């Protein structure tokens, strides 16, 4: 038997669907992830391509790119994070409202990539907790969409409270219903 | 381009017999007058490039190279200036386009441009203590505090050296062929203690 979050039986009068509050909340969240496009280098071009009609990120409810962190759920770090910019990335992350997710798009955001130098942060996970890493230099839009679908999967599996750890510290967000 | 007029007008000027374009070494004291003269009488109205150099063997440690283009005569001229005591007069007053080039040369080499209207760093953050393109600066970097103290407090992050050796793009020889592309051994810049 497949475990389902939703119970429906046509014999029950009144077209009733039974479910859990978590499942509804996660369903809503996973299908309206509003990204904050943190475009820092060439990966941002692929991010823009993913927003265009050919790849069409709006199939997943993610087409609403919010340039204000107050309105965004998911920061897509697309490009090379220099130490000078790292401060800004962290500040924008802090300004986003919980629950929030971070996608490290491409080699530079994930590890520093080919920039092993005095100027480049060796992976954005040094300053913000990252949920999804996408390989590629830059990743094709399909790879970004695959990563975003993985993120949706991750959101759907989250419990009533969002518990994440970053450098030994536990960050918890509770659903108030 | 009247080379004889330039050298007679500014006697300290030395013709370096450039192979691709007329090249002169100009004294720092003559620089502003020479650039103004080239702009106003010789038609060199566009500053194409300005960059810093580190020339350890020369009398001065640092130098500046200026490329000027004449959009009317379609010709270039190159000026070398030695930075005595790491200082060079700023040409931003004559060519406003030099502003950011001079800030970059200051940021990367520590060359001070006298009379610059806005002498801040342009690539690294303001509190950064080094000039990274100097030859005694290791490519991997030197550990310094993170630019923002409050972010460093939350994340525990520092500006850390990232040596090429041990990184993902360096081959250690072995079975790879001679023709196999690999990063050059940069350990001389990473393992030698800083002078």
Interface residues (C-beta under 8 A of the other chain):
Chain A: X83 X84 X86 X87 X90 X91 X111 X112 X114 X116 X117 X118 X119 X120 X121 X122 X126 X127 X167
Chain B: X123 X124 X125 X130 X132 X137 X138 X139 X140 X141 X142 X146 X147 X148 X151 X154 X155 X156 X157 X159 X160 X161 X162 X163 X164 X167 X168 X169
